[in-house]
Amino acid sequence: MQKQGLVDVQKVDPSILVELKYSTTDNFVGKDVYGELTRAYMQPMAAQKLAEASKYLQAHHPDLRLLVYDAARPRSAQWNLWNALPDLPEKERRKYVADPREGSIHNYGCAVDLTVATKDGKPLDMGTKYDFFGELAYPSREDELLKAGKLTQKQIDNRLILRTAMRQGGFSSIEYEWWHFNALSREKAKMAFRIVD
């Protein structure tokens, strides 16, 4: 990844916490997909945006930190994730895992999955685990999930802390996952960078 010009986000901002979930068994596949990859790498411009989001978060919530679960992802790992959902039809699968043939924004080092945690790394309650597949994780459905009593106001407030900080850093969020943010669109990432294989 460094050969392709990506940078370690903790070298850009040492206060950012990192726990790559795909380097552990605590993920939807239930096994270590990344092997030796345990550091979070991103394109320099994306890492800089993340540092801005981190700065904003700490200015408004001094006791909180960003906790990164996934950043640049090799395409080989993308295939492992794609193939881990054989029971889902392709259309449904694409909601949660980008088709490796097209590449994910993660594969270009321009996307990040993360949460907000206390300084000692305890994640805030966001209403679902990271990588939860289903409506409870959809930012687009939060209002109705709150009304239905499926999410609490506190859980939504915690998500808003994350979204606000990430937007201040220049990231955009997506409809299906509260934890996923893009520094660029896939089209722009494709034009600017090479895929990480």
Secondary structure, DSSP 4 states (H G I P E B T S, - for coil): -GGGT-EEHHHH-TTSEE--GGGSS-STTSS-SSTT--S-EE-HHHHHHHHHHHHHHHHH-TTEEEEEEE-S--HHHHHHHHHT-TTS-HHHHHHHS--TTT--GGGGT-EEEEEEEETTS-B---SS-TT--SGGG-GGGHHHHHHTTSS-HHHHHHHHHHHHHHHHHT-EE-SS-TTEEESS-HHHHHHH-----
